[in-house]
Amino acid sequence: AAVAALGGLDVLIHAAGAWAGATPEGLDEAELDRQLATNVKSTVFANQAAYAHLRARGGAILNFGSSEGVTGNPIAAAYSMTKAAVHGWTRAAARAWAKDRVTVNALAPAVATRGAEKFKEFVGPEAAAMVDEATARLIPLGGKLGDPVADLGPVLVFLASKDAHFITGQLLAIDGGLVMLGA
């Protein structure tokens, strides 16, 4: 529908994700299936659909991963695992589709979103205060989550542009220094 409405496709920004609390020992099959469907299968199928149109003239695919897919989160085991799968899928697709000038990258943003608020609701008000303290301590640039428009937006615009044509298969942390990848 997007191709028909817009006359083509240049970029896919796939920002799907569902955070849910579940410890490794408490994870049940229903939650695992939901996380796999939302975080992994939707990424694979949306990327495949976009690639079918991008392969003829090149373009960019940007998938949303997560720092939790790198570090793990003991109270969100399925989320961590499925976002790590998004990172692996991104690298595989990047290698396969580079021949058609399609770049595929993933982002691990730490920005203020409804998902960040959902996490604080999950842990409760007392722990939420500790989360805020930890955030202030662990994010060197500013001590707080970034702004989705001001901090993440320009990176999305750049990675979607022709100027980023030589960047593919990367996981880019847009997080104020929370997780320093590749250091």
DOVO-266715 format. One line per field, with one value per residue: x, y, z of N, C-alpha, C, O in turn; residue number from 0. Coordinates in Angstrom, 1 decimal, decimal comma. Layout:
BEGIN
n_px (X;...)
n_py (Y;...)
n_pz (Z;...)
ca_px (X;...)
ca_py (Y;...)
ca_pz (Z;...)
c_px (X;...)
c_py (Y;...)
c_pz (Z;...)
o_px (X;...)
o_py (Y;...)
o_pz (Z;...)
i (NUM;...)
This chain:
BEGIN
n_px (0,8;2,0;3,9;2,3;0,9;2,9;4,5;6,7;9,4;11,8;12,9;12,6;11,5;11,5;9,9;8,9;8,0;7,7;7,8;8,0;7,7;9,4;11,0;13,8;13,2;10,5;9,2;6,7;5,1;3,2;3,8;6,4;5,8;4,3;6,2;8,1;6,6;5,9;8,4;10,3;9,3;7,7;9,7;11,3;9,4;8,4;10,8;11,4;9,2;9,7;12,3;11,6;10,8;12,8;15,1;15,4;16,3;17,8;18,2;17,2;16,9;15,9;16,0;14,5;16,3;17,6;19,3;19,0;19,0;21,7;22,9;21,2;18,4;17,4;14,8;13,3;13,4;12,5;12,1;14,8;16,0;14,6;15,1;17,9;17,8;16,8;19,0;20,8;19,4;19,4;22,1;22,5;20,6;21,7;24,2;23,3;21,7;23,2;24,4;22,4;22,4;21,1;20,9;21,0;20,4;20,5;19,1;19,7;18,0;17,9;15,5;13,0;10,0;6,7;7,1;9,3;8,1;6,3;7,9;8,8;6,3;5,9;7,9;7,1;6,5;8,5;10,8;10,9;11,9;14,5;15,3;15,3;17,4;19,5;19,5;20,3;22,9;24,1;23,9;26,0;25,8;24,0;22,4;19,8;17,0;17,0;15,5;13,0;12,5;14,4;16,9;17,0;15,7;17,3;19,3;18,0;17,1;19,6;20,6;18,7;19,3;21,2;23,7;24,5;25,2;27,3;27,2;26,3;24,7;25,1;24,8;23,6;24,0;21,9;22,0;23,1;25,4;25,0;25,2;28,1;28,9;31,2;33,5)
n_py (-1,2;1,3;1,6;1,8;4,2;6,1;5,9;4,3;3,0;3,9;3,7;1,8;2,1;0,2;0,0;-1,7;-3,3;-4,9;-4,5;-6,6;-7,8;-10,6;-13,1;-15,3;-17,9;-17,6;-17,3;-17,9;-20,0;-18,7;-15,9;-15,9;-16,7;-14,4;-12,3;-13,2;-13,1;-10,4;-8,9;-10,3;-11,9;-9,9;-8,1;-9,6;-10,2;-7,7;-6,6;-8,3;-7,8;-5,1;-5,3;-6,6;-4,5;-2,6;-3,8;-3,4;-0,7;0,0;1,2;1,8;0,0;0,2;-1,1;-1,5;-2,3;-3,1;-2,0;-3,8;-6,2;-6,5;-6,4;-7,9;-8,5;-9,3;-9,3;-9,1;-11,3;-12,5;-10,3;-9,3;-11,4;-11,6;-9,1;-9,3;-11,2;-9,7;-8,0;-10,0;-10,9;-8,5;-8,2;-10,5;-10,0;-7,7;-8,5;-10,2;-8,6;-6,5;-6,6;-5,6;-3,0;-2,3;-1,2;-2,4;-1,7;-1,6;0,0;1,0;2,6;4,8;6,4;8,6;7,1;5,6;3,0;3,1;4,3;2,3;0,3;1,4;1,5;-1,2;-2,0;-0,6;2,2;2,7;1,3;2,6;5,1;4,4;3,5;5,9;7,2;5,5;5,8;8,5;8,2;6,3;7,2;9,0;11,4;13,9;12,4;11,4;9,9;10,2;12,5;11,6;12,9;15,0;13,8;11,1;11,3;12,8;11,0;8,8;10,1;10,6;7,9;7,0;8,4;9,0;9,6;7,8;5,5;3,7;2,3;-0,5;-3,3;-2,7;-2,2;0,5;2,5;4,8;6,5;8,3;7,3;5,1;2,3;1,4;0,4;-1,6;-0,5)
n_pz (0,0;0,8;-1,2;-3,5;-2,8;-2,5;-4,7;-4,7;-2,7;-0,4;2,2;5,1;8,3;11,0;13,8;15,7;18,8;21,9;25,2;28,0;31,3;32,6;34,3;33,7;34,8;35,2;32,7;30,5;28,0;26,4;26,7;25,7;23,0;22,2;22,5;20,6;18,2;18,1;18,3;16,8;14,5;13,3;12,5;10,7;8,7;7,9;7,0;4,9;3,1;2,5;1,3;-1,0;-2,6;-2,4;-3,5;-6,3;-6,7;-4,5;-1,1;2,4;5,4;8,7;11,7;15,0;17,7;20,9;23,8;25,8;24,4;24,1;26,7;28,3;30,4;33,5;34,4;32,2;30,3;27,9;26,2;26,1;24,8;22,4;21,2;20,9;18,9;16,8;16,3;15,4;13,1;11,6;11,0;9,3;7,2;6,3;5,2;3,2;1,5;0,7;-1,8;-3,4;-2,9;-0,6;2,6;5,9;9,1;12,7;15,6;18,9;20,9;23,7;24,7;25,8;26,0;25,7;26,3;28,0;30,2;30,8;31,7;34,2;35,5;35,7;37,5;39,8;42,0;44,1;43,2;40,7;41,3;42,0;39,5;38,1;39,5;38,8;36,0;35,9;36,8;35,0;32,4;30,7;29,1;30,0;31,8;31,6;29,8;26,3;24,0;21,8;19,3;19,0;19,6;18,6;16,1;14,2;13,7;12,5;10,2;9,0;8,6;6,9;4,6;1,5;2,3;4,1;2,8;3,0;5,4;7,0;8,6;11,2;14,7;16,3;19,1;20,4;22,8;24,8;25,8;27,4;26,7;25,5;22,5;20,7;21,8)
ca_px (0,0;2,9;4,5;1,3;0,5;4,0;5,2;8,0;9,9;13,2;13,4;11,7;11,9;10,7;10,1;8,0;8,6;6,8;8,5;7,2;8,5;9,4;12,3;14,1;12,5;9,0;8,8;5,8;5,1;2,3;4,6;7,5;5,2;4,0;7,5;8,7;5,7;6,0;9,7;11,2;8,6;7,3;10,9;11,6;8,4;8,4;12,0;11,3;8,3;10,4;13,3;11,0;10,7;14,1;16,1;15,6;17,0;18,6;17,5;17,7;16,1;16,3;15,3;14,8;16,8;17,6;20,4;18,7;19,4;23,1;23,3;20,3;17,7;16,9;13,4;12,6;14,2;12,1;12,4;16,2;16,4;14,1;15,8;19,2;17,5;16,6;20,3;21,4;18,7;19,9;23,4;22,3;20,0;22,7;25,1;22,6;21,0;24,2;24,6;21,4;22,5;20,1;21,6;20,2;21,0;19,6;19,3;19,4;17,8;17,4;14,8;11,7;8,8;5,7;7,8;10,1;7,1;5,7;8,9;8,7;5,1;6,1;8,7;6,5;7,0;9,7;11,8;11,0;12,8;15,8;15,6;15,7;18,7;20,5;19,6;21,1;24,3;24,6;23,9;26,9;25,4;22,8;21,8;18,4;16,7;17,0;14,2;12,8;12,6;15,7;18,1;16,9;15,2;18,4;20,1;17,1;17,2;20,9;20,7;17,8;19,8;22,3;25,0;24,8;25,2;28,4;27,0;25,3;24,9;25,5;23,9;24,0;23,4;21,6;21,6;23,8;26,6;24,5;25,9;29,1;29,2;32,4;34,6)
ca_py (0,0;2,4;1,7;2,4;5,5;7,0;5,7;3,6;2,8;4,2;3,3;1,2;2,2;-0,8;0,3;-2,5;-3,8;-5,0;-4,9;-7,3;-8,4;-12,0;-13,6;-16,5;-19,0;-17,4;-17,0;-19,0;-20,2;-17,6;-14,7;-16,1;-16,6;-13,0;-11,6;-13,7;-12,6;-8,9;-8,4;-11,0;-12,2;-8,7;-7,6;-10,4;-10,1;-6,3;-6,4;-9,0;-7,0;-3,9;-5,7;-6,9;-3,3;-1,9;-4,5;-2,9;0,5;0,3;1,8;1,5;-0,6;0,5;-1,9;-1,1;-3,3;-2,6;-2,3;-5,1;-7,3;-6,6;-6,6;-8,8;-7,9;-10,5;-9,2;-9,1;-12,3;-12,7;-9,1;-9,3;-12,5;-11,3;-8,0;-9,9;-11,9;-8,6;-7,7;-11,0;-10,8;-7,3;-8,5;-11,5;-9,4;-6,7;-9,3;-10,8;-7,6;-5,4;-6,7;-4,8;-1,6;-2,2;-1,2;-2,8;-1,4;-1,6;1,0;0,6;3,9;5,0;7,6;8,7;6,6;4,9;1,8;3,4;4,5;1,0;-0,4;2,0;1,1;-2,6;-2,2;0,1;3,6;2,7;0,9;3,6;6,1;3,8;3,5;7,3;7,4;4,7;6,4;9,7;7,8;5,5;7,9;10,1;12,6;14,4;11,7;11,1;9,3;11,2;13,0;10,8;13,7;15,8;12,9;9,9;11,7;13,1;9,7;8,1;10,8;10,3;6,5;6,8;9,2;8,5;9,8;6,6;4,3;2,8;1,8;-1,6;-4,4;-2,1;-1,8;1,8;2,9;6,2;6,4;9,1;6,6;4,1;1,1;1,8;-0,7;-1,6;0,2)
ca_pz (0,0;0,8;-2,5;-4,4;-2,4;-2,6;-6,0;-4,5;-1,3;-0,2;3,5;6,1;9,7;11,7;15,2;16,5;20,0;23,1;26,5;29,1;32,4;32,8;34,6;33,0;35,4;35,1;31,4;30,0;26,5;25,8;26,7;24,7;21,7;22,0;22,2;19,3;17,1;18,0;18,2;15,8;13,3;12,6;11,9;9,5;7,6;7,4;6,2;3,6;2,3;2,1;0,4;-2,3;-3,4;-2,4;-4,2;-7,6;-6,7;-3,2;0,0;3,8;6,4;10,0;12,7;16,4;18,6;22,2;24,7;26,6;23,6;24,3;28,1;29,0;31,5;34,2;34,6;30,9;29,6;26,5;25,5;25,8;23,8;21,0;20,6;20,4;17,6;15,8;16,0;14,5;11,8;10,9;10,4;8,3;6,1;5,7;4,4;2,1;0,7;0,3;-3,2;-4,1;-2,4;0,5;3,9;7,0;10,4;13,9;16,6;20,3;21,5;25,1;24,7;26,6;25,3;26,5;26,7;29,2;31,3;31,1;32,6;35,5;36,0;36,0;38,7;40,9;42,4;44,8;42,3;39,6;41,8;41,8;38,0;37,7;40,0;38,0;34,7;36,0;37,0;33,9;31,0;30,8;28,4;30,4;32,9;31,4;28,5;25,2;23,3;20,5;18,1;19,0;19,8;17,7;14,8;13,2;13,3;11,6;8,9;8,4;8,2;5,7;3,5;0,7;2,9;5,0;1,9;3,3;6,7;7,0;9,5;12,5;15,9;16,8;20,3;20,5;24,2;25,7;26,3;28,3;26,3;24,5;21,7;19,9;22,4)
c_px (0,9;3,5;3,5;1,0;1,6;4,8;6,5;8,3;11,4;13,8;12,2;12,3;10,9;10,9;9,1;8,7;7,6;7,6;7,5;8,1;8,3;10,8;12,5;13,3;11,0;8,4;7,9;5,7;4,3;3,1;5,7;7,0;4,9;5,2;8,1;7,9;5,9;7,4;10,5;10,4;8,2;8,5;11,2;10,6;8,3;9,6;11,9;10,3;9,0;11,5;12,8;10,9;12,0;15,1;16,4;16,4;17,8;17,7;18,0;16,5;16,7;15,4;15,6;15,1;16,7;18,9;20,2;19,0;20,9;23,5;22,5;19,6;17,0;15,4;12,6;13,4;13,8;12,3;13,9;16,6;15,9;14,7;17,2;18,9;17,3;18,0;21,0;20,7;19,2;21,2;23,3;21,7;20,9;23,7;24,5;22,1;22,0;24,4;23,6;21,4;21,4;20,9;20,6;20,9;20,0;20,0;19,0;19,2;17,5;16,8;13,5;10,5;7,8;6,3;8,6;9,2;6,5;6,6;8,8;7,4;5,2;6,8;8,1;7,2;8,3;10,9;12,0;11,9;14,2;16,2;16,0;17,1;19,8;20,6;20,5;22,6;24,9;24,6;24,8;26,5;24,0;22,1;20,4;18,2;16,6;15,6;14,1;13,0;14,0;16,9;18,1;16,5;16,3;19,2;19,3;17,2;18,5;21,0;19,8;18,3;20,9;23,6;25,4;25,0;26,3;28,4;25,9;25,7;25,3;24,4;24,4;23,3;23,2;21,1;22,4;25,0;26,2;25,3;26,9;29,6;30,5;33,6;35,7)
c_py (1,3;2,6;2,3;3,8;6,5;6,9;5,0;3,6;3,1;3,7;2,7;1,5;1,3;-0,7;-0,5;-3,1;-3,9;-5,4;-5,6;-7,9;-9,9;-12,5;-14,9;-17,7;-18,8;-17,2;-18,2;-19,0;-19,1;-16,3;-14,8;-16,0;-15,2;-12,2;-12,0;-13,1;-11,1;-8,4;-9,0;-11,2;-10,9;-8,0;-8,3;-10,2;-8,7;-6,1;-7,1;-8,3;-5,8;-4,2;-6,0;-5,7;-2,5;-2,5;-3,9;-1,6;0,9;1,0;1,4;0,9;-0,4;-0,2;-1,4;-2,3;-2,7;-2,9;-3,5;-6,3;-7,5;-7,0;-7,7;-8,1;-9,1;-10,4;-9,0;-10,0;-12,4;-11,5;-9,0;-10,2;-12,1;-10,1;-8,4;-10,6;-10,8;-8,1;-8,7;-11,0;-9,6;-7,5;-9,5;-10,8;-8,4;-7,4;-9,8;-9,8;-6,5;-5,5;-5,9;-3,4;-1,3;-2,3;-1,6;-2,6;-1,5;-0,5;0,5;2,0;3,8;6,4;7,5;8,3;6,0;3,6;2,0;3,6;3,2;0,2;0,1;1,6;-0,4;-2,8;-1,5;1,4;3,6;2,4;1,9;4,7;5,7;3,8;4,9;7,6;6,7;5,3;7,7;9,3;7,1;6,1;9,1;11,4;13,0;13,7;11,4;10,5;10,5;11,5;12,2;11,7;14,4;14,9;11,7;10,3;12,0;11,9;8,9;8,8;10,6;8,9;6,2;7,5;8,5;8,6;8,6;5,3;3,3;2,2;0,7;-2,6;-4,0;-2,0;-0,5;2,2;4,4;6,4;7,2;8,4;5,5;2,7;1,5;0,6;-0,5;-0,9;-0,8)
c_pz (0,0;-0,6;-3,5;-4,1;-2,7;-3,9;-5,8;-3,0;-1,3;1,1;4,3;7,5;10,5;13,2;16,1;17,7;21,1;24,3;27,4;30,1;32,5;33,1;33,8;33,5;35,3;33,8;30,9;28,5;25,8;25,7;25,7;23,3;21,3;21,7;20,9;18,1;17,0;17,7;17,1;14,5;12,5;11,9;10,6;8,4;7,0;6,5;4,9;2,6;1,7;1,1;-0,9;-3,2;-3,5;-3,3;-5,6;-7,7;-5,5;-2,2;1,4;4,6;7,8;11,0;14,1;17,2;20,0;22,9;25,5;25,8;23,6;25,7;28,8;30,1;32,3;34,5;33,3;29,9;28,1;25,6;25,1;24,7;22,4;20,4;20,2;19,0;16,5;15,4;15,1;13,1;11,0;10,3;9,2;7,0;5,5;4,8;3,1;1,1;0,2;-1,2;-4,0;-3,6;-1,3;1,8;4,9;8,3;11,5;14,9;18,0;21,1;23,0;25,1;25,4;25,8;26,2;27,0;28,0;30,4;31,7;32,0;34,0;36,2;36,5;37,3;40,0;41,3;43,1;43,9;41,1;40,0;41,7;40,4;37,6;38,2;39,2;36,6;34,8;36,2;35,7;32,5;31,2;30,2;28,9;31,6;32,8;30,0;27,5;24,8;22,0;19,3;18,0;19,0;18,8;16,3;13,8;12,8;12,3;10,2;8,2;7,8;7,0;4,5;2,7;1,3;3,8;4,1;2,2;4,7;6,7;8,0;10,9;13,5;16,4;18,0;20,3;21,9;25,2;26,3;27,3;28,0;25,2;23,7;20,9;20,5;22,9)
o_px (0,6;3,6;3,9;0,9;1,4;5,7;7,4;7,5;12,1;14,9;11,1;13,4;9,7;11,9;8,7;9,9;6,7;8,1;6,4;9,1;7,2;11,7;11,6;12,8;10,2;7,2;8,3;6,1;4,7;3,0;6,0;7,6;5,1;5,2;8,6;8,5;6,1;7,5;11,3;10,9;8,3;8,3;11,4;11,1;8,1;9,5;12,3;10,6;8,8;11,6;13,5;11,0;12,3;16,0;17,5;17,1;18,3;16,6;19,1;15,4;17,8;14,2;16,7;14,3;15,8;19,6;21,2;19,2;21,4;24,3;22,9;20,1;16,2;14,8;11,4;13,9;14,7;12,7;14,2;17,3;16,6;14,8;17,7;19,8;17,8;18,3;21,6;21,4;19,4;21,4;24,0;22,1;21,0;24,0;25,1;22,2;21,6;24,6;23,8;20,4;21,0;21,5;19,4;22,0;18,8;21,2;18,0;20,2;16,9;17,4;13,0;10,1;8,0;5,9;8,6;9,6;6,3;6,2;8,8;7,4;4,7;6,5;8,5;8,3;9,1;11,9;13,1;12,7;15,1;17,4;17,0;17,8;20,8;21,7;21,3;23,5;26,1;25,3;24,3;26,8;23,0;21,2;19,7;19,1;16,3;14,6;15,0;13,5;14,6;17,9;19,1;17,1;16,3;19,7;19,8;17,3;18,5;21,4;20,1;17,8;21,4;24,6;26,6;24,8;26,2;29,4;24,8;26,9;25,8;23,2;25,5;22,0;24,1;19,9;22,4;25,5;27,1;25,8;26,4;30,5;30,8;34,6;36,7)
o_py (2,2;3,8;3,2;4,7;7,7;7,6;5,1;4,0;2,5;3,4;3,1;1,1;1,5;-1,1;0,0;-3,3;-3,0;-6,6;-5,1;-8,4;-10,3;-12,3;-15,5;-18,6;-19,8;-17,0;-19,4;-18,0;-18,6;-15,7;-13,8;-15,4;-14,7;-11,3;-11,1;-12,6;-10,6;-7,5;-8,4;-10,7;-10,9;-7,5;-7,7;-9,9;-8,6;-5,4;-6,5;-8,2;-5,4;-3,5;-5,7;-5,8;-1,8;-1,8;-4,0;-1,4;2,0;1,4;0,8;1,2;-0,6;0,1;-1,0;-3,2;-2,0;-3,9;-4,2;-7,4;-8,6;-8,0;-8,2;-7,1;-9,8;-11,4;-8,8;-9,6;-12,5;-11,6;-8,8;-9,9;-12,3;-10,0;-7,8;-10,5;-11,0;-7,9;-8,3;-11,2;-9,7;-7,2;-9,3;-11,0;-8,2;-6,9;-9,7;-10,0;-5,6;-4,4;-5,5;-2,7;-0,2;-3,3;-1,2;-3,1;-1,4;-0,1;-0,3;2,5;2,8;7,4;6,4;9,1;6,0;3,2;1,2;3,2;3,0;-0,5;-0,7;1,5;-0,7;-3,6;-1,8;1,6;4,5;3,0;2,1;5,3;6,4;4,0;5,0;8,3;7,3;5,4;7,9;10,1;7,2;5,6;10,1;12,5;12,6;14,3;11,1;10,6;11,6;10,8;12,2;11,2;14,3;15,2;11,4;9,8;11,5;11,8;8,4;8,1;10,3;8,7;5,3;7,3;7,4;7,9;8,5;4,2;2,1;1,8;1,0;-2,8;-4,7;-1,9;-0,5;2,3;5,1;6,4;6,9;9,0;5,0;2,1;2,0;-0,1;0,6;-0,7;-0,4)
o_pz (-0,7;-1,0;-4,3;-5,0;-3,1;-4,1;-6,7;-2,2;-2,1;1,2;4,1;7,7;10,6;13,8;17,1;17,7;21,2;24,3;27,6;29,7;32,4;32,3;33,3;32,7;35,4;33,6;31,0;27,9;24,8;24,7;25,0;22,4;20,2;20,8;20,2;17,1;15,9;16,8;16,4;13,4;11,3;10,8;9,6;7,3;5,8;5,5;3,9;1,4;0,5;0,0;-1,9;-4,4;-4,5;-3,8;-6,1;-8,7;-5,3;-2,6;1,5;4,4;8,0;11,1;14,4;17,3;20,3;22,6;25,8;26,3;23,2;25,9;29,8;30,6;31,7;34,9;33,3;28,9;27,2;24,5;24,0;23,8;21,4;19,2;19,2;18,2;15,4;14,2;14,1;12,1;9,8;9,1;8,2;5,9;4,2;3,7;2,0;-0,2;-0,5;-1,8;-5,2;-3,8;-1,2;2,1;4,8;8,5;11,3;14,9;18,1;21,7;23,5;25,5;25,7;24,9;27,4;28,1;28,9;31,5;32,9;32,9;34,9;37,4;37,6;38,2;41,1;40,9;42,9;44,0;40,6;39,2;41,4;40,0;36,8;37,5;38,9;36,1;33,9;35,7;35,5;31,7;31,7;30,8;28,4;32,2;33,8;29,2;27,9;25,1;21,2;18,3;16,9;18,3;18,2;15,4;12,7;11,7;11,4;9,2;7,0;6,7;6,2;3,4;3,1;1,0;4,1;4,7;1,7;5,3;6,3;8,3;11,7;13,1;17,0;18,0;20,2;22,1;26,4;27,3;28,0;28,9;24,1;24,0;20,5;19,9;23,5)
i (0;1;2;3;4;5;6;7;8;9;10;11;12;13;14;15;16;17;18;19;20;21;22;23;24;25;26;27;28;29;30;31;32;33;34;35;36;37;38;39;40;41;42;43;44;45;46;47;48;49;50;51;52;53;54;55;56;57;58;59;60;61;62;63;64;65;66;67;68;69;70;71;72;73;74;75;76;77;78;79;80;81;82;83;84;85;86;87;88;89;90;91;92;93;94;95;96;97;98;99;100;101;102;103;104;105;106;107;108;109;110;111;112;113;114;115;116;117;118;119;120;121;122;123;124;125;126;127;128;129;130;131;132;133;134;135;136;137;138;139;140;141;142;143;144;145;146;147;148;149;150;151;152;153;154;155;156;157;158;159;160;161;162;163;164;165;166;167;168;169;170;171;172;173;174;175;176;177;178;179;180;181;182)
